[in-house]
Structures are given as structure tokens and as C-alpha cells.
Amino acid sequence: MRAILPMLFLFFTTTLIAQQDLIPTNKGDLILTPILHSTMVMEWSDKTIYIDPYGGAERFQNFKTPDLVVITHKHGDHLNAKTLAGLSLDKAELIAPQSVVDALGEISFGKITVLKNDESIETHGLKVTAIPMYNLPETDESRHPKGWGNGYVLEIGGKRFYISGDTEDIKEMRQLPDIDYAFVCMNLPYTMDIQQASSAVLEFKPKVVYPFHFRGAGGKFSDVEEFKRIVNEGDPRIEVRLRDWYPEK
């Protein structure tokens, strides 16, 4: 058993390193590491940012404690109490909608900033703007009603990163300007299918798009290779980056 544990640790560490992308900014490279589903870590200018931390605190053992935690909404694959309870958050700032803050329970952060849709804050040398995320049609039964959760645009070192949260093909996404890197969800029945996602991407035209959050009902995965084909056929200038957001599948 003692021999197996170091091998597992080495495998997990090697997998993370293999997935890391170096993204140039005007203040040094940003290191992006996909973790699981829609969870990622951004490391930039001696700052560490956790996005929707989920999947267990052990997935973050190779990273510094977070300076900033950004959460889109309170569903358990985004606001995950078990994961957060295992992390050191006493010096971290949380940025989240009010629905997330109301659901924190005993989980505490060094600082909490509530953002509503279309509000912005500058913190830790970057700018965060909350973007609407919601299902269509807008009904009382919607899993993700408008105003309840946030997508985000993070402006970091002169680059603009869009994180969709759980959304459908909404006008606010299609109208996003000057996005350098987009993280776009695509899983039925919770968000949208690959045709809706690719159509939106072809309209707002990020320079790079990462399909993520693509495990749907019953554990079925969306066809991200087909998403890439559709996007590249429509506009070959858009780079589609396929990463392993489900390392244990």
C-alpha cells in the first residue's frame, strides 16, 4: 500500500501538469489547469483563483491556497460544501451571487463580495464582471432562473476570460465583446446542446473556446469533437481546445 500511494500521487500530479495551459498576458503568463466538470484553477501574478471548486479538496493539494474563489451558482457541482470544507479559505475572497452566499452555512471566507448580474469589481489586480446565466424559456420551473446565478468575465492582464456558468443560448452571451478565452457549457437537459453552444460561439467569436461542463443526465457526455468540427467549419479562426475535464471517466 505504501508503494501504491506515491504512484497514485505521481499519476495525479502528472495528469494535472499535462493539462496545464500557459496563457500569455501583459503581466506574465497565466497558468490554467482544468480540474473537473467546470472546475479550474488560474495562477497569475502570484495570485491563485479557484473557479467553482468541486470534486473534493484533494484535487487542490498541488496548488497554493486561493486568494480568490469565484462561484457561479449554488448547485452542488458548483457550490460544493464538502470540497470547500476541506480547503483553507480564511484569506480568500469569495465572489458569488447572493443565492450562493445564502447557502454557505458554516463555510466561511476571509471576505465575501456579492455581485448581481452586470455588476463589476476590481480586486487582486483583476476585474470581475457578473454576466447573466439562465435557462430558456424563462419559466417558474427553470433550473437556472435569470438573476439567480452568474456567469463571469474576468479581465486579467489585458485578456478577457468568459466563464458561462450553467446557461442556455442567451442573448447576453451572444453579445459578449472581445472575449479572448471562453469556457462554454453544453450538457442536456441542464444547459444547451452542442448545436446551440457552437451557434453562440460563432456569433460572439472568442479567440479560443474550451468546451467544459459537458456531462449530462445519466452521465452521458456531449460530443465535444463534433462541437469542435462545427465551430471550425463555421470559423477556422476560432481555436477550440479540448481538455480532459473528466479524468476519472
Backbone as CSV, one residue per row, in Angstrom:
resi,resn,N_x,N_y,N_z,CA_x,CA_y,CA_z,C_x,C_y,C_z
1,MET,0.822,-1.210,0.000,0.000,0.000,0.000,0.854,1.257,0.000
2,ARG,1.957,1.213,0.766,2.841,2.387,0.809,3.436,2.683,-0.563
3,ALA,3.681,1.635,-1.355,4.238,1.844,-2.696,3.190,2.375,-3.654
4,ILE,1.924,1.977,-3.449,0.858,2.391,-4.358,0.519,3.869,-4.200
5,LEU,0.490,4.358,-2.955,0.094,5.750,-2.728,0.994,6.753,-3.448
6,PRO,2.347,6.638,-3.367,3.181,7.569,-4.128,2.949,7.482,-5.630
7,MET,2.653,6.282,-6.135,2.396,6.132,-7.568,1.117,6.843,-7.967
8,LEU,0.078,6.740,-7.124,-1.165,7.433,-7.403,-0.974,8.947,-7.368
9,PHE,-0.203,9.413,-6.375,0.075,10.848,-6.273,0.819,11.334,-7.515
10,LEU,1.819,10.535,-7.972,2.590,10.912,-9.153,1.702,10.947,-10.379
11,PHE,0.792,9.960,-10.498,-0.120,9.925,-11.642,-1.016,11.150,-11.656
12,PHE,-1.588,11.476,-10.495,-2.497,12.620,-10.402,-1.754,13.916,-10.726
13,THR,-0.545,14.064,-10.194,0.246,15.265,-10.441,0.623,15.387,-11.905
14,THR,1.042,14.279,-12.510,1.436,14.282,-13.914,0.254,14.630,-14.800
15,THR,-0.936,14.119,-14.457,-2.141,14.421,-15.224,-2.450,15.904,-15.180
16,LEU,-2.332,16.519,-14.000,-2.586,17.955,-13.884,-1.616,18.758,-14.734
17,ILE,-0.318,18.425,-14.648,0.691,19.171,-15.390,0.448,19.050,-16.886
18,ALA,0.057,17.841,-17.335,-0.180,17.632,-18.757,-1.324,18.501,-19.266
19,GLN,-2.261,18.827,-18.391,-3.423,19.612,-18.794,-3.196,21.115,-18.700
20,GLN,-2.140,21.544,-18.092,-1.955,22.971,-17.865,-1.696,23.707,-19.181
21,ASP,-2.350,24.849,-19.336,-2.114,25.740,-20.465,-1.450,27.011,-19.959
22,LEU,-0.440,27.467,-20.654,0.192,28.750,-20.358,-0.426,29.802,-21.277
23,ILE,-1.057,30.785,-20.681,-1.744,31.815,-21.439,-1.011,33.135,-21.219
24,PRO,-0.440,33.706,-22.270,0.308,34.953,-22.098,-0.607,36.132,-21.795
25,THR,-0.190,36.982,-20.851,-0.883,38.229,-20.575,0.170,39.339,-20.550
26,ASN,-0.283,40.567,-20.402,0.695,41.663,-20.375,1.384,41.806,-19.021
27,LYS,1.060,40.888,-18.099,1.745,40.857,-16.806,2.183,39.435,-16.481
28,GLY,2.725,38.770,-17.462,3.222,37.416,-17.258,2.201,36.358,-17.633
29,ASP,2.663,35.120,-17.704,1.796,34.023,-18.098,0.776,33.689,-17.021
30,LEU,-0.411,33.340,-17.453,-1.429,32.758,-16.590,-1.391,31.250,-16.803
31,ILE,-1.345,30.491,-15.720,-1.377,29.037,-15.803,-2.806,28.579,-15.537
32,LEU,-3.382,27.929,-16.525,-4.743,27.422,-16.409,-4.710,25.906,-16.250
33,THR,-5.382,25.397,-15.218,-5.469,23.955,-15.003,-6.931,23.536,-14.893
34,PRO,-7.466,22.803,-15.885,-8.789,22.192,-15.720,-8.738,21.135,-14.617
35,ILE,-9.762,21.094,-13.793,-9.794,20.150,-12.680,-10.870,19.090,-12.895
36,LEU,-12.134,19.504,-12.961,-13.239,18.564,-13.096,-14.505,19.327,-13.473
37,HIS,-15.191,18.885,-14.538,-16.518,19.377,-14.902,-16.464,20.846,-15.320
38,SER,-16.644,21.779,-14.408,-16.432,23.197,-14.726,-15.475,23.845,-13.733
39,THR,-14.759,23.014,-13.014,-13.812,23.493,-12.002,-12.447,23.712,-12.639
40,MET,-11.833,24.845,-12.318,-10.491,25.130,-12.829,-9.739,25.973,-11.818
41,VAL,-8.418,26.007,-12.010,-7.556,26.859,-11.214,-6.783,27.758,-12.164
42,MET,-6.737,29.044,-11.848,-5.923,30.011,-12.577,-4.856,30.546,-11.637
43,GLU,-3.615,30.514,-12.089,-2.498,31.057,-11.315,-1.859,32.174,-12.134
44,TRP,-1.790,33.348,-11.526,-1.322,34.514,-12.271,-0.806,35.563,-11.306
45,SER,0.368,36.090,-11.611,0.940,37.201,-10.847,0.905,36.932,-9.341
46,ASP,1.320,35.730,-8.983,1.367,35.292,-7.587,-0.008,35.235,-6.938
47,LYS,-1.058,35.158,-7.750,-2.414,35.001,-7.244,-2.955,33.656,-7.714
48,THR,-3.769,33.029,-6.858,-4.377,31.750,-7.189,-5.891,31.890,-7.109
49,ILE,-6.562,31.511,-8.191,-8.002,31.677,-8.321,-8.633,30.310,-8.518
50,TYR,-9.604,29.966,-7.686,-10.374,28.743,-7.856,-11.734,29.115,-8.442
51,ILE,-12.126,28.419,-9.506,-13.432,28.621,-10.114,-14.315,27.408,-9.807
52,ASP,-15.456,27.623,-9.181,-16.419,26.565,-8.856,-15.744,25.311,-8.303
53,PRO,-15.031,25.412,-7.184,-14.298,24.248,-6.666,-15.216,23.096,-6.287
54,TYR,-14.924,21.930,-6.873,-15.817,20.767,-6.790,-14.967,19.509,-6.978
55,GLY,-15.427,18.414,-6.390,-14.759,17.139,-6.622,-13.879,16.669,-5.492
56,GLY,-13.826,17.429,-4.389,-13.017,17.048,-3.251,-11.791,17.920,-3.097
57,ALA,-11.452,18.251,-1.851,-10.323,19.151,-1.582,-8.994,18.563,-2.030
58,GLU,-8.906,17.222,-2.132,-7.642,16.600,-2.522,-7.229,16.990,-3.943
59,ARG,-8.155,17.408,-4.750,-7.812,17.819,-6.115,-7.009,19.119,-6.144
60,PHE,-6.970,19.822,-5.029,-6.294,21.119,-4.972,-5.004,21.065,-4.163
61,GLN,-4.548,19.858,-3.829,-3.392,19.733,-2.948,-2.097,20.217,-3.596
62,ASN,-2.060,20.308,-4.919,-0.851,20.764,-5.608,-0.848,22.268,-5.871
63,PHE,-1.858,22.953,-5.370,-1.976,24.388,-5.610,-1.869,25.166,-4.303
64,LYS,-1.498,26.416,-4.427,-1.499,27.297,-3.271,-2.937,27.525,-2.809
65,THR,-3.062,27.924,-1.541,-4.396,28.274,-1.060,-4.918,29.456,-1.881
66,PRO,-6.212,29.530,-2.103,-6.731,30.542,-3.027,-6.726,31.951,-2.449
67,ASP,-6.430,32.892,-3.314,-6.636,34.304,-2.996,-8.063,34.707,-3.343
68,LEU,-8.607,34.053,-4.369,-9.931,34.399,-4.867,-10.667,33.106,-5.227
69,VAL,-11.916,32.998,-4.797,-12.788,31.891,-5.167,-14.005,32.495,-5.860
70,VAL,-14.282,32.024,-7.069,-15.401,32.535,-7.855,-16.401,31.396,-8.042
71,ILE,-17.642,31.605,-7.628,-18.670,30.569,-7.721,-19.859,31.117,-8.511
72,THR,-20.358,30.314,-9.444,-21.403,30.769,-10.355,-22.798,30.651,-9.764
73,HIS,-23.100,29.520,-9.080,-24.435,29.325,-8.520,-24.395,28.187,-7.513
74,LYS,-25.528,27.908,-6.878,-25.488,27.066,-5.692,-25.727,25.576,-5.930
75,HIS,-25.878,25.139,-7.160,-25.982,23.702,-7.397,-24.704,22.999,-6.946
76,GLY,-24.854,21.747,-6.514,-23.759,21.057,-5.831,-22.519,20.797,-6.645
77,ASP,-22.612,20.868,-7.973,-21.412,20.716,-8.802,-20.733,22.062,-9.066
78,HIS,-21.161,23.084,-8.350,-20.556,24.421,-8.444,-20.262,24.970,-7.046
79,LEU,-21.287,25.012,-6.218,-21.091,25.283,-4.783,-21.083,23.923,-4.086
80,ASN,-19.889,23.425,-3.786,-19.769,22.084,-3.219,-19.241,22.189,-1.795
81,ALA,-20.144,22.007,-0.841,-19.801,22.230,0.558,-18.688,21.298,1.035
82,LYS,-18.719,20.043,0.597,-17.703,19.092,1.038,-16.314,19.521,0.583
83,THR,-16.215,19.968,-0.649,-14.921,20.434,-1.162,-14.462,21.682,-0.424
84,LEU,-15.345,22.646,-0.283,-14.975,23.895,0.377,-14.563,23.666,1.831
85,ALA,-15.216,22.727,2.499,-14.906,22.464,3.901,-13.486,21.954,4.087
86,GLY,-12.908,21.352,3.063,-11.557,20.830,3.161,-10.480,21.786,2.701
87,LEU,-10.863,22.992,2.295,-9.907,23.979,1.791,-9.643,25.056,2.838
88,SER,-8.469,25.661,2.748,-8.126,26.791,3.608,-8.626,28.065,2.938
89,LEU,-9.645,28.670,3.519,-10.324,29.806,2.892,-10.266,31.070,3.734
90,ASP,-9.513,31.049,4.823,-9.543,32.169,5.758,-8.945,33.446,5.179
91,LYS,-8.134,33.326,4.113,-7.569,34.519,3.481,-8.143,34.738,2.083
92,ALA,-9.122,33.938,1.714,-9.675,34.008,0.359,-10.859,34.958,0.295
93,GLU,-10.988,35.633,-0.818,-12.180,36.428,-1.113,-13.107,35.592,-1.988
94,LEU,-14.355,35.504,-1.602,-15.374,34.845,-2.408,-16.125,35.880,-3.224
95,ILE,-16.265,35.615,-4.520,-17.154,36.403,-5.372,-18.259,35.475,-5.843
96,ALA,-19.507,35.863,-5.587,-20.626,34.968,-5.862,-21.927,35.752,-5.862
97,PRO,-22.993,35.174,-6.433,-24.316,35.783,-6.297,-24.867,35.587,-4.890
98,GLN,-25.892,36.324,-4.549,-26.463,36.241,-3.204,-26.984,34.839,-2.896
99,SER,-27.509,34.142,-3.899,-28.034,32.792,-3.675,-26.968,31.841,-3.160
100,VAL,-25.733,32.030,-3.591,-24.613,31.214,-3.100,-24.280,31.588,-1.664
101,VAL,-24.181,32.866,-1.391,-23.835,33.323,-0.036,-24.877,32.849,0.962
102,ASP,-26.140,32.868,0.578,-27.212,32.426,1.475,-27.126,30.931,1.777
103,ALA,-26.443,30.174,0.921,-26.372,28.722,1.080,-25.049,28.245,1.676
104,LEU,-24.184,29.147,2.115,-22.856,28.756,2.601,-22.897,27.992,3.921
105,GLY,-23.883,28.261,4.749,-23.935,27.595,6.045,-22.737,27.969,6.902
106,GLU,-21.997,26.969,7.377,-20.866,27.216,8.261,-19.563,27.489,7.513
107,ILE,-19.591,27.448,6.207,-18.378,27.723,5.428,-18.094,29.220,5.466
108,SER,-16.873,29.584,5.823,-16.524,30.996,5.938,-15.331,31.329,5.055
109,PHE,-15.275,32.577,4.638,-14.196,33.107,3.811,-13.611,34.336,4.508
110,GLY,-12.411,34.715,4.079,-11.817,35.931,4.615,-12.615,37.162,4.251
111,LYS,-13.217,37.135,3.058,-14.016,38.261,2.581,-15.057,37.714,1.615
112,ILE,-16.238,38.304,1.618,-17.293,37.894,0.695,-17.769,39.119,-0.078
113,THR,-17.775,38.993,-1.409,-18.290,40.047,-2.273,-19.432,39.486,-3.087
114,VAL,-20.608,40.082,-2.946,-21.782,39.666,-3.702,-21.868,40.505,-4.967
115,LEU,-21.998,39.824,-6.099,-22.222,40.518,-7.360,-23.548,40.091,-7.955
116,LYS,-24.321,41.059,-8.404,-25.512,40.811,-9.193,-25.131,40.825,-10.667
117,ASN,-26.002,40.292,-11.505,-25.771,40.365,-12.947,-25.452,41.791,-13.363
118,ASP,-24.405,41.928,-14.167,-23.963,43.198,-14.752,-23.183,44.090,-13.781
119,GLU,-22.944,43.625,-12.561,-22.088,44.370,-11.643,-20.636,43.910,-11.788
120,SER,-19.704,44.801,-11.433,-18.273,44.527,-11.557,-17.543,44.895,-10.286
121,ILE,-16.370,44.302,-10.118,-15.481,44.665,-9.028,-14.047,44.489,-9.503
122,GLU,-13.164,45.359,-9.038,-11.734,45.198,-9.272,-11.101,44.737,-7.970
123,THR,-10.389,43.630,-8.032,-9.788,43.034,-6.837,-8.600,42.189,-7.240
124,HIS,-7.583,42.139,-6.405,-6.399,41.307,-6.648,-5.757,41.585,-8.011
125,GLY,-5.882,42.806,-8.497,-5.239,43.175,-9.751,-5.997,42.765,-10.996
126,LEU,-7.243,42.308,-10.842,-8.053,41.919,-11.994,-9.462,42.451,-11.823
127,LYS,-10.245,42.375,-12.888,-11.627,42.856,-12.856,-12.565,41.691,-13.092
128,VAL,-13.629,41.607,-12.296,-14.631,40.556,-12.429,-15.981,41.208,-12.691
129,THR,-16.635,40.796,-13.768,-17.977,41.278,-14.100,-18.933,40.093,-14.131
130,ALA,-20.055,40.221,-13.438,-21.076,39.171,-13.428,-21.941,39.292,-14.682
131,ILE,-22.138,38.157,-15.354,-22.900,38.085,-16.593,-24.126,37.196,-16.350
132,PRO,-25.278,37.519,-16.904,-26.426,36.627,-16.723,-26.152,35.201,-17.191
133,MET,-26.736,34.242,-16.503,-26.773,32.832,-16.928,-28.159,32.310,-16.566
134,TYR,-28.844,31.708,-17.524,-30.192,31.233,-17.230,-30.673,30.291,-18.331
135,ASN,-31.736,29.565,-18.004,-32.361,28.649,-18.953,-33.440,29.344,-19.760
136,LEU,-33.691,28.792,-20.928,-34.780,29.222,-21.794,-35.734,28.038,-22.029
137,PRO,-37.029,28.278,-22.116,-37.678,29.568,-21.852,-37.655,29.903,-20.367
138,GLU,-37.840,31.159,-20.064,-37.843,31.587,-18.669,-39.193,31.249,-18.045
139,THR,-39.206,30.242,-17.177,-40.438,29.800,-16.524,-40.181,29.631,-15.034
140,ASP,-41.260,29.441,-14.283,-41.135,29.241,-12.845,-40.429,27.921,-12.521
141,GLU,-40.417,26.986,-13.461,-39.791,25.684,-13.229,-38.317,25.643,-13.672
142,SER,-37.785,26.741,-14.105,-36.417,26.768,-14.627,-35.404,26.305,-13.582
143,ARG,-34.477,25.474,-14.006,-33.388,25.065,-13.113,-32.469,26.234,-12.787
144,HIS,-32.339,27.153,-13.722,-31.426,28.290,-13.562,-32.158,29.558,-13.981
145,PRO,-32.947,30.152,-13.084,-33.665,31.376,-13.430,-32.720,32.572,-13.559
146,LYS,-33.121,33.506,-14.364,-32.310,34.700,-14.591,-32.134,35.486,-13.300
147,GLY,-30.900,35.910,-13.020,-30.590,36.692,-11.830,-30.207,35.868,-10.623
148,TRP,-30.421,34.552,-10.690,-30.150,33.651,-9.562,-28.670,33.264,-9.500
149,GLY,-28.051,33.152,-10.658,-26.634,32.803,-10.737,-25.895,33.768,-11.647
150,ASN,-24.582,33.610,-11.697,-23.730,34.466,-12.521,-22.845,33.639,-13.439
151,GLY,-22.761,34.048,-14.707,-21.554,33.787,-15.477,-20.591,34.908,-15.135
152,TYR,-19.380,34.849,-15.648,-18.411,35.899,-15.327,-17.523,36.210,-16.527
153,VAL,-17.119,37.477,-16.598,-15.988,37.863,-17.434,-14.882,38.335,-16.509
154,LEU,-13.749,37.656,-16.578,-12.572,38.037,-15.803,-11.595,38.738,-16.736
155,GLU,-11.196,39.945,-16.377,-10.201,40.688,-17.149,-8.880,40.613,-16.395
156,ILE,-7.945,39.866,-16.974,-6.692,39.540,-16.294,-5.534,39.850,-17.222
157,GLY,-4.704,40.811,-16.846,-3.508,41.117,-17.629,-3.799,41.425,-19.076
158,GLY,-4.895,42.136,-19.330,-5.228,42.523,-20.695,-5.973,41.459,-21.481
159,LYS,-6.285,40.309,-20.876,-7.056,39.252,-21.529,-8.433,39.155,-20.874
160,ARG,-9.431,38.783,-21.688,-10.797,38.658,-21.204,-11.231,37.190,-21.262
161,PHE,-11.580,36.654,-20.091,-11.982,35.262,-19.945,-13.473,35.212,-19.613
162,TYR,-14.237,34.477,-20.404,-15.663,34.309,-20.147,-15.905,32.917,-19.574
163,ILE,-16.601,32.851,-18.443,-16.990,31.595,-17.805,-18.506,31.552,-17.798
164,SER,-19.069,30.577,-18.497,-20.502,30.629,-18.791,-21.395,30.347,-17.604
165,GLY,-20.896,29.595,-16.591,-21.836,29.062,-15.625,-22.783,28.111,-16.328
166,ASP,-23.958,27.862,-15.748,-24.959,26.987,-16.370,-25.957,27.858,-17.115
167,THR,-25.814,27.912,-18.419,-26.670,28.799,-19.199,-27.115,28.122,-20.469
168,GLU,-28.159,28.656,-21.060,-28.536,28.261,-22.409,-28.050,29.332,-23.375
169,ASP,-28.509,29.231,-24.581,-28.045,30.100,-25.666,-28.729,31.456,-25.551
170,ILE,-28.252,32.260,-24.609,-28.914,33.524,-24.284,-28.300,34.690,-25.054
171,LYS,-29.079,35.750,-25.202,-28.617,36.898,-25.973,-27.402,37.562,-25.333
172,GLU,-27.343,37.543,-23.994,-26.228,38.205,-23.310,-24.892,37.529,-23.628
173,MET,-24.915,36.225,-23.845,-23.694,35.534,-24.253,-23.344,35.885,-25.695
174,ARG,-24.329,35.865,-26.562,-24.084,36.161,-27.972,-23.556,37.582,-28.186
175,GLN,-23.852,38.476,-27.260,-23.449,39.879,-27.422,-22.129,40.210,-26.715
176,LEU,-21.473,39.215,-26.145,-20.226,39.493,-25.428,-19.165,40.035,-26.381
177,PRO,-18.513,41.140,-26.024,-17.481,41.692,-26.910,-16.065,41.270,-26.493
178,ASP,-15.222,41.059,-27.485,-13.768,40.976,-27.277,-13.360,39.906,-26.265
179,ILE,-13.935,38.721,-26.372,-13.551,37.634,-25.473,-12.342,36.900,-26.049
180,ASP,-11.319,36.778,-25.240,-10.122,36.054,-25.660,-10.259,34.553,-25.419
181,TYR,-10.748,34.179,-24.236,-10.877,32.771,-23.860,-12.273,32.545,-23.281
182,ALA,-13.007,31.609,-23.860,-14.366,31.327,-23.407,-14.467,29.887,-22.928
183,PHE,-15.150,29.693,-21.808,-15.444,28.376,-21.256,-16.955,28.207,-21.333
184,VAL,-17.400,27.302,-22.216,-18.810,27.236,-22.579,-19.375,25.859,-22.233
185,CYS,-20.475,25.869,-21.476,-21.129,24.635,-21.042,-21.955,24.035,-22.177
186,MET,-22.181,22.725,-22.114,-23.007,22.040,-23.122,-23.401,20.663,-22.612
187,ASN,-24.462,20.612,-21.832,-24.942,19.310,-21.354,-26.453,19.347,-21.160
188,LEU,-27.118,18.438,-21.808,-28.571,18.341,-21.685,-28.943,17.414,-20.525
189,PRO,-30.041,17.698,-19.822,-31.037,18.757,-20.078,-30.776,20.037,-19.294
190,TYR,-29.570,20.182,-18.767,-29.317,21.253,-17.801,-28.963,22.586,-18.455
191,THR,-28.262,22.543,-19.576,-27.814,23.801,-20.191,-28.226,23.820,-21.668
192,MET,-27.309,23.524,-22.587,-27.640,23.555,-24.011,-26.914,22.430,-24.726
193,ASP,-27.324,22.168,-25.957,-26.656,21.130,-26.730,-25.517,21.737,-27.540
194,ILE,-24.777,20.886,-28.242,-23.587,21.380,-28.950,-23.956,22.287,-30.110
195,GLN,-25.146,22.108,-30.693,-25.561,22.982,-31.786,-25.827,24.397,-31.271
196,GLN,-26.516,24.495,-30.130,-26.756,25.817,-29.545,-25.443,26.467,-29.115
197,ALA,-24.586,25.690,-28.476,-23.321,26.235,-27.994,-22.441,26.703,-29.140
198,SER,-22.348,25.907,-30.186,-21.498,26.295,-31.319,-22.073,27.499,-32.056
199,SER,-23.402,27.566,-32.163,-24.020,28.719,-32.812,-23.706,30.007,-32.059
200,ALA,-23.799,29.955,-30.727,-23.478,31.140,-29.926,-22.010,31.526,-30.071
201,VAL,-21.132,30.529,-30.002,-19.692,30.799,-30.127,-19.384,31.434,-31.478
202,LEU,-20.018,30.953,-32.516,-19.777,31.517,-33.844,-20.278,32.950,-33.964
203,GLU,-21.177,33.358,-33.060,-21.634,34.746,-33.085,-20.739,35.649,-32.256
204,PHE,-20.375,35.255,-31.023,-19.571,36.193,-30.227,-18.073,36.034,-30.454
205,LYS,-17.663,34.964,-31.129,-16.326,34.807,-31.684,-15.179,35.029,-30.689
206,PRO,-15.094,34.212,-29.661,-13.885,34.269,-28.825,-12.679,33.806,-29.640
207,LYS,-11.511,34.224,-29.240,-10.305,33.754,-29.938,-10.076,32.264,-29.664
208,VAL,-10.350,31.850,-28.426,-10.173,30.456,-28.016,-11.411,30.043,-27.233
209,VAL,-11.897,28.824,-27.460,-13.024,28.324,-26.686,-12.692,26.948,-26.122
210,TYR,-13.016,26.772,-24.860,-12.897,25.487,-24.181,-14.308,24.947,-23.928
211,PRO,-14.723,23.854,-24.561,-15.951,23.214,-24.102,-15.716,22.577,-22.743
212,PHE,-16.601,22.857,-21.794,-16.485,22.252,-20.467,-17.894,21.996,-19.954
213,HIS,-18.010,21.403,-18.751,-19.335,21.138,-18.189,-20.176,20.383,-19.216
214,PHE,-19.636,19.268,-19.741,-20.326,18.559,-20.810,-20.772,17.146,-20.415
215,ARG,-20.901,16.873,-19.117,-21.503,15.641,-18.641,-22.953,15.926,-18.271
216,GLY,-23.879,15.221,-18.904,-25.295,15.494,-18.704,-26.009,14.412,-17.921
217,ALA,-27.308,14.315,-18.124,-28.142,13.364,-17.392,-27.676,11.933,-17.651
218,GLY,-27.667,11.133,-16.576,-27.246,9.747,-16.703,-25.774,9.566,-16.976
219,GLY,-24.970,10.631,-16.781,-23.534,10.543,-17.022,-23.161,10.589,-18.486
220,LYS,-24.109,10.941,-19.364,-23.826,10.992,-20.798,-23.013,12.233,-21.136
221,PHE,-21.996,12.046,-21.975,-21.123,13.149,-22.353,-21.514,13.710,-23.719
222,SER,-21.518,15.039,-23.823,-21.746,15.677,-25.114,-20.555,15.417,-26.031
223,ASP,-20.808,15.458,-27.317,-19.776,15.165,-28.328,-18.970,16.436,-28.591
224,VAL,-17.926,16.645,-27.809,-17.143,17.878,-27.950,-16.311,17.871,-29.234
225,GLU,-15.988,16.690,-29.747,-15.291,16.628,-31.040,-16.194,17.183,-32.143
226,GLU,-17.474,16.850,-32.087,-18.413,17.385,-33.070,-18.605,18.882,-32.871
227,PHE,-18.649,19.328,-31.628,-18.689,20.775,-31.354,-17.504,21.467,-32.020
228,LYS,-16.334,20.897,-31.850,-15.133,21.488,-32.464,-15.257,21.529,-33.972
229,ARG,-15.752,20.450,-34.575,-15.894,20.410,-36.031,-16.837,21.507,-36.520
230,ILE,-17.969,21.667,-35.823,-18.950,22.676,-36.232,-18.354,24.080,-36.134
231,VAL,-17.678,24.353,-35.025,-17.087,25.685,-34.845,-16.014,25.946,-35.895
232,ASN,-15.133,25.008,-36.089,-14.036,25.218,-37.040,-14.517,25.286,-38.479
233,GLU,-15.592,24.574,-38.795,-16.184,24.675,-40.128,-16.813,26.043,-40.327
234,GLY,-17.400,26.589,-39.267,-18.037,27.901,-39.356,-17.051,29.051,-39.330
235,ASP,-15.967,28.903,-38.561,-14.945,29.952,-38.468,-13.630,29.325,-38.025
236,PRO,-12.751,29.002,-38.962,-11.492,28.343,-38.608,-10.547,29.209,-37.786
237,ARG,-10.869,30.482,-37.635,-10.000,31.352,-36.826,-10.209,31.126,-35.335
238,ILE,-11.339,30.512,-34.951,-11.599,30.240,-33.539,-10.904,28.937,-33.156
239,GLU,-10.019,29.004,-32.184,-9.325,27.803,-31.719,-10.185,27.099,-30.673
240,VAL,-10.456,25.827,-30.893,-11.212,25.022,-29.938,-10.231,24.117,-29.202
241,ARG,-10.152,24.278,-27.908,-9.222,23.489,-27.099,-9.996,22.429,-26.321
242,LEU,-9.736,21.185,-26.635,-10.360,20.072,-25.934,-9.431,19.622,-24.819
243,ARG,-9.925,19.649,-23.604,-9.161,19.218,-22.433,-9.954,18.160,-21.680
244,ASP,-9.265,17.420,-20.853,-9.911,16.314,-20.134,-10.498,16.837,-18.832
245,TRP,-11.760,17.219,-18.895,-12.453,17.738,-17.702,-13.013,16.621,-16.846
246,TYR,-12.853,15.382,-17.306,-13.359,14.226,-16.546,-12.278,13.146,-16.493
247,PRO,-11.226,13.368,-15.726,-10.076,12.459,-15.758,-10.371,11.059,-15.265
248,GLU,-11.477,10.867,-14.566,-11.758,9.541,-13.996,-12.843,8.797,-14.762
249,LYS,-13.258,9.314,-15.917,-14.345,8.639,-16.649,-13.845,7.338,-17.302
